[in-house]
Amino acid sequence: MNNIGSVLFAFFEDHLKIQKGLRAASIKSYRDTLKLFLAWVAKAMHHHLTKLALADLTADQVLAFLRSIETERKNQIRTRNQRLAALRTFYRYLAVHYPGMLEEAERVEAIPTKRTTVPETLYLERDEINLLFKSLTHQGTLALRDRSILMLLYNTGARAQEIVDLRVGDVDLDDPLRVRLHGKGDKWRSCPIWPETAALLRQLESVRRADPSLPLFMSRKDRPLTRFGLYKLVLRHTTEIHPSADNTRKHRITPHVFRHTAAVHLLEAGVDINVIRGWLGHVNLETTQRYAEINLRSKQAALAACLPPTDTAVASPPNGRWRQDEDLMKWLQSL
């Protein structure tokens, strides 16, 4: 019970990696949360980190930690909720394997998630996509790689990590043309690719080497492309383009904007929402349903199909009887 090190080792190596099959990026998120939390508890209790016991990890400490990251670290509510979700997973693990922590785990489970605004879904219109690819240069050693990456992002709607994890053997450049993506939860899915995308990929140096184990996309230093490198690449080519949004504030384009763009354009083309869910690798249909909500073009088409009435009826006079109820008005005023 006192050896937190062995507990953490089992939680990460067995529970997260083997039992849940989480990807490296997800595991790093859990790692960062627990590093912050344990360091905060040790500081609050004036203990060395190695002297902490599981009994010190109370629900009250979790609550105080969540308050501190909002007030001291100035984290946003969304970040606070993400830390809470990671800690809930850890305490569920403790409740199963260390019954003495069951009560604390139940109290952590009862900590409410704070309400926050839904992040805006940004995407590019078709004319913006066309403008982007027309503006891409054909000169330079990385021109072909960059064009191939942007085309594949738009073609598949893949996540950034799925793109940088691709190996040459994950792409079929003979019929049927497709790419196999390794997504969240250690799940694989296949996405068809356009002949234009396949033609670009065939010209890559990594593909011409004919080694299935090689990374599909390499950096300038002939190393595997990283997520950070992918973000810089996308930003470099999209500085003059701003995604569609409900407000006028300018937004930077990230690889995830291409994912949203692929989903919206598939929806506009009449593709069934369940097919789009499988295309993007969503577990729940509700996640995919958001694209139906933000698709302004479909809303405009629906409005055009439903014409306003030609004769406008005279509105009925309002019933003022409720205004005469003095008790009701006094009660409403007291609220």
C-alpha positions as CSV (number, residue, x, y, z in Angstrom):
1,M,0.0,0.0,0.0
2,N,2.9,2.4,0.7
3,N,4.8,1.8,-2.5
4,I,3.2,4.3,-5.0
5,G,6.0,3.5,-7.5
6,S,4.9,-0.1,-8.0
7,V,1.2,1.0,-8.2
8,L,2.0,3.5,-10.9
9,F,4.1,1.0,-12.8
10,A,1.3,-1.5,-12.8
11,F,-1.3,1.2,-13.7
12,F,0.7,2.4,-16.8
13,E,2.4,-0.8,-18.0
14,D,-0.5,-3.2,-17.5
15,H,-3.8,-1.3,-17.1
16,L,-3.3,1.5,-19.7
17,K,-0.9,-0.2,-22.2
18,I,-2.1,-3.8,-22.1
19,Q,-5.7,-3.8,-20.7
20,K,-6.9,-0.6,-22.3
21,G,-4.6,-0.6,-25.3
22,L,-4.0,3.2,-25.2
23,R,-1.8,4.9,-27.7
24,A,1.4,6.7,-26.7
25,A,-0.1,10.2,-26.8
26,S,-2.9,9.2,-24.4
27,I,-0.5,7.6,-22.0
28,K,1.6,10.7,-22.0
29,S,-1.5,12.7,-21.1
30,Y,-2.1,10.4,-18.1
31,R,1.6,10.7,-17.2
32,D,1.5,14.5,-17.1
33,T,-1.6,14.6,-15.0
34,L,-0.2,12.2,-12.4
35,K,3.1,13.9,-12.3
36,L,1.4,17.2,-11.6
37,F,-0.9,15.7,-9.0
38,L,1.7,13.7,-7.0
39,A,4.1,16.6,-7.0
40,W,1.3,18.9,-5.8
41,V,0.3,16.5,-3.0
42,A,3.9,16.1,-1.8
43,K,4.4,19.8,-1.7
44,A,1.1,20.4,0.1
45,M,2.0,17.7,2.7
46,H,5.6,18.8,3.0
47,H,6.7,15.3,2.2
48,H,9.3,14.0,-0.3
49,L,7.6,12.4,-3.2
50,T,9.1,9.0,-2.3
51,K,7.5,9.2,1.2
52,L,3.9,9.5,-0.1
53,A,1.5,6.6,0.6
54,L,-1.8,5.8,-1.1
55,A,-3.6,6.9,2.0
56,D,-2.3,10.4,1.3
57,L,-4.1,10.5,-2.0
58,T,-7.5,11.6,-0.7
59,A,-10.4,13.0,-2.6
60,D,-9.9,16.3,-0.7
61,Q,-6.4,16.5,-2.2
62,V,-7.9,15.9,-5.7
63,L,-10.3,18.8,-5.1
64,A,-7.6,21.1,-3.9
65,F,-5.4,20.1,-6.8
66,L,-8.1,20.9,-9.3
67,R,-8.7,24.3,-7.7
68,S,-5.0,25.1,-7.8
69,I,-4.5,24.4,-11.5
70,E,-7.3,26.8,-12.2
71,T,-6.2,29.6,-9.9
72,E,-2.4,29.2,-9.8
73,R,-1.6,27.6,-13.2
74,K,-4.4,29.5,-14.9
75,N,-5.6,26.4,-16.7
76,Q,-8.8,26.6,-18.6
77,I,-11.9,24.7,-17.5
78,R,-11.4,22.2,-20.4
79,T,-7.9,21.4,-19.1
80,R,-9.3,21.0,-15.5
81,N,-11.9,18.6,-16.8
82,Q,-9.3,16.6,-18.7
83,R,-7.1,16.3,-15.5
84,L,-10.2,15.1,-13.6
85,A,-11.0,12.5,-16.1
86,A,-7.5,11.1,-15.9
87,L,-7.6,11.0,-12.1
88,R,-11.0,9.3,-12.2
89,T,-9.5,6.5,-14.3
90,F,-6.6,6.2,-11.8
91,Y,-8.9,6.0,-8.8
92,R,-11.1,3.4,-10.5
93,Y,-8.0,1.3,-10.8
94,L,-7.1,1.8,-7.2
95,A,-10.7,0.9,-6.1
96,V,-10.4,-2.5,-7.9
97,H,-6.9,-3.4,-6.8
98,Y,-6.7,-1.7,-3.4
99,P,-10.1,-2.0,-1.6
100,G,-8.9,0.4,1.1
101,M,-9.1,3.2,-1.5
102,L,-12.7,2.4,-2.5
103,E,-14.2,5.2,-0.4
104,E,-11.8,7.8,-1.8
105,A,-12.4,6.6,-5.3
106,E,-16.2,7.0,-4.9
107,R,-15.7,10.6,-3.7
108,V,-13.4,11.4,-6.6
109,E,-16.0,9.9,-9.0
110,A,-18.6,12.2,-7.5
111,I,-16.5,15.4,-8.3
112,P,-18.6,17.1,-10.9
113,T,-17.2,18.0,-14.3
114,K,-17.5,21.8,-14.8
115,R,-19.6,23.0,-17.7
116,T,-17.7,24.7,-20.5
117,T,-18.5,25.9,-24.0
118,V,-18.2,23.4,-26.8
119,P,-15.1,24.1,-28.9
120,E,-15.8,25.7,-32.3
121,T,-15.6,23.3,-35.2
122,L,-13.5,24.9,-37.9
123,Y,-13.4,23.7,-41.5
124,L,-12.4,24.9,-44.9
125,E,-14.8,25.6,-47.8
126,R,-14.2,23.9,-51.1
127,D,-13.0,27.1,-52.7
128,E,-10.5,27.5,-49.8
129,I,-9.2,24.0,-50.3
130,N,-8.8,24.6,-54.1
131,L,-7.0,27.9,-53.3
132,L,-4.6,26.1,-50.9
133,F,-3.5,23.4,-53.4
134,K,-3.2,25.9,-56.2
135,S,-0.8,28.0,-54.0
136,L,1.5,25.0,-53.2
137,T,4.8,25.2,-54.9
138,H,6.2,22.4,-57.0
139,Q,9.8,23.5,-56.3
140,G,12.1,22.3,-53.5
141,T,13.0,19.0,-51.9
142,L,10.0,18.9,-49.6
143,A,7.4,20.2,-52.0
144,L,6.2,16.7,-53.0
145,R,6.1,15.5,-49.4
146,D,4.1,18.6,-48.2
147,R,1.6,18.3,-51.0
148,S,1.2,14.5,-50.3
149,I,0.6,15.1,-46.6
150,L,-2.0,17.8,-47.2
151,M,-3.8,15.8,-49.8
152,L,-3.8,12.7,-47.5
153,L,-5.1,14.8,-44.6
154,Y,-8.0,16.1,-46.7
155,N,-8.6,12.7,-48.4
156,T,-8.8,10.6,-45.2
157,G,-9.6,13.1,-42.4
158,A,-6.9,11.3,-40.4
159,R,-5.7,12.6,-37.0
160,A,-2.2,14.1,-36.8
161,Q,-0.8,11.1,-34.9
162,E,-2.3,8.7,-37.4
163,I,-0.5,10.5,-40.2
164,V,3.0,10.6,-38.6
165,D,2.6,6.9,-37.5
166,L,2.1,5.7,-41.1
167,R,4.6,3.2,-42.6
168,V,5.1,2.5,-46.2
169,G,3.4,-0.9,-45.7
170,D,0.3,0.8,-44.5
171,V,-0.5,2.2,-47.9
172,D,-1.8,0.1,-50.8
173,L,-1.0,1.9,-54.1
174,D,-2.4,-0.8,-56.3
175,D,-6.2,-1.5,-56.5
176,P,-7.9,-1.2,-54.2
177,L,-6.2,2.1,-53.3
178,R,-6.4,2.6,-49.5
179,V,-4.5,3.5,-46.4
180,R,-4.6,1.7,-43.0
181,L,-4.8,4.1,-40.1
182,H,-3.9,3.2,-36.5
183,G,-6.2,5.2,-34.4
184,K,-7.3,5.7,-30.8
185,G,-7.9,2.7,-28.6
186,D,-5.4,0.6,-30.7
187,K,-8.0,0.3,-33.4
188,W,-7.2,0.1,-37.1
189,R,-9.4,1.3,-40.0
190,S,-9.0,1.4,-43.7
191,C,-9.8,4.5,-45.8
192,P,-9.9,4.6,-49.6
193,I,-7.7,7.2,-51.3
194,W,-8.1,9.0,-54.6
195,P,-5.9,8.1,-57.6
196,E,-4.5,11.6,-57.3
197,T,-3.4,10.9,-53.8
198,A,-1.9,7.6,-54.7
199,A,0.0,9.2,-57.6
200,L,1.6,11.6,-55.2
201,L,2.5,8.9,-52.7
202,R,4.2,6.7,-55.4
203,Q,6.7,9.5,-56.0
204,L,7.9,9.7,-52.4
205,E,11.4,8.6,-51.7
206,S,10.3,6.4,-48.8
207,V,7.9,4.5,-51.1
208,R,10.5,4.1,-53.8
209,R,12.8,2.4,-51.3
210,A,10.2,-0.4,-51.2
211,D,10.8,-1.1,-47.4
212,P,7.4,-1.6,-45.7
213,S,8.8,-0.7,-42.3
214,L,10.0,2.8,-43.3
215,P,8.0,5.8,-42.1
216,L,5.9,7.1,-45.0
217,F,6.8,10.8,-44.3
218,M,10.3,11.9,-43.3
219,S,11.6,15.2,-42.0
220,R,14.2,17.3,-43.6
221,K,16.9,15.4,-41.7
222,D,15.6,12.1,-43.0
223,R,14.0,11.2,-39.7
224,P,10.3,10.2,-39.0
225,L,8.1,13.2,-39.1
226,T,6.7,14.2,-35.7
227,R,3.4,15.7,-34.7
228,F,5.1,19.0,-34.0
229,G,6.7,18.9,-37.4
230,L,3.3,18.2,-39.0
231,Y,1.7,21.2,-37.2
232,K,4.5,23.5,-38.4
233,L,4.1,22.2,-42.0
234,V,0.3,22.8,-42.0
235,L,0.7,26.3,-40.5
236,R,3.4,27.3,-42.9
237,H,1.2,26.5,-45.9
238,T,-2.0,28.0,-44.6
239,T,-1.0,31.4,-43.2
240,E,-3.2,33.2,-45.7
241,I,-6.3,31.0,-45.3
242,H,-8.8,31.3,-42.5
243,P,-11.3,28.6,-41.8
244,S,-15.0,29.2,-41.8
245,A,-16.3,30.1,-38.3
246,D,-19.4,31.6,-36.7
247,N,-17.4,34.6,-35.6
248,T,-15.0,36.9,-37.4
249,R,-11.9,36.1,-35.3
250,K,-9.1,34.7,-37.3
251,H,-8.0,31.1,-36.5
252,R,-4.9,29.2,-37.2
253,I,-5.3,26.1,-39.3
254,T,-4.2,22.8,-37.7
255,P,-4.2,19.3,-39.0
256,H,-7.5,18.7,-37.2
257,V,-9.1,21.4,-39.3
258,F,-8.6,19.1,-42.3
259,R,-10.3,16.3,-40.4
260,H,-13.3,18.6,-39.8
261,T,-13.2,19.7,-43.5
262,A,-13.2,16.1,-44.8
263,A,-16.3,15.3,-42.6
264,V,-18.2,18.4,-43.7
265,H,-17.5,17.8,-47.4
266,L,-18.5,14.1,-47.1
267,L,-21.8,15.2,-45.5
268,E,-22.4,17.8,-48.2
269,A,-21.8,15.1,-50.8
270,G,-24.7,13.1,-49.3
271,V,-22.6,10.4,-47.6
272,D,-24.5,8.6,-44.8
273,I,-23.6,9.8,-41.3
274,N,-22.7,6.2,-40.2
275,V,-20.3,5.9,-43.1
276,I,-18.6,9.1,-42.0
277,R,-18.4,7.8,-38.5
278,G,-16.5,4.7,-39.7
279,W,-14.4,6.9,-42.0
280,L,-13.2,9.1,-39.2
281,G,-12.9,6.3,-36.6
282,H,-15.4,7.7,-34.2
283,V,-16.7,5.3,-31.5
284,N,-20.0,7.1,-30.9
285,L,-22.3,8.5,-33.6
286,E,-22.9,11.6,-31.4
287,T,-19.3,12.7,-32.1
288,T,-20.0,12.6,-35.8
289,Q,-23.4,14.3,-35.5
290,R,-21.7,17.6,-34.7
291,Y,-20.9,18.0,-38.4
292,A,-24.6,17.9,-39.3
293,E,-25.1,20.8,-36.8
294,I,-22.4,23.1,-38.2
295,N,-23.0,22.5,-41.9
296,L,-24.4,25.9,-42.9
297,R,-24.7,25.0,-46.6
298,S,-27.0,22.1,-45.8
299,K,-29.1,24.4,-43.6
300,Q,-29.3,26.9,-46.4
301,A,-30.4,24.2,-48.8
302,A,-33.1,23.1,-46.4
303,L,-34.3,26.7,-46.0
304,A,-34.6,27.1,-49.8
305,A,-36.6,23.9,-50.0
306,C,-39.1,25.3,-47.4
307,L,-40.6,28.5,-48.8
308,P,-42.3,31.0,-46.6
309,P,-46.1,31.3,-46.8
310,T,-47.5,33.7,-49.5
311,D,-50.2,35.0,-47.2
312,T,-49.3,36.2,-43.8
313,A,-52.1,35.8,-41.3
314,V,-52.8,38.6,-38.8
315,A,-51.4,37.7,-35.5
316,S,-53.8,36.9,-32.7
317,P,-53.9,39.5,-30.0
318,P,-52.0,38.4,-26.9
319,N,-54.0,37.2,-24.0
320,G,-53.4,39.6,-21.2
321,R,-55.3,37.7,-18.6
322,W,-52.1,36.4,-17.0
323,R,-50.9,40.0,-16.5
324,Q,-54.0,40.6,-14.3
325,D,-52.9,37.9,-11.8
326,E,-51.2,40.0,-9.1
327,D,-50.1,37.0,-7.1
328,L,-48.4,35.5,-10.1
329,M,-46.6,38.7,-10.9
330,K,-45.4,39.1,-7.3
331,W,-44.0,35.6,-7.3
332,L,-42.2,36.1,-10.6
333,Q,-40.8,39.3,-9.3
334,S,-39.5,37.6,-6.2
335,L,-37.4,35.0,-8.2
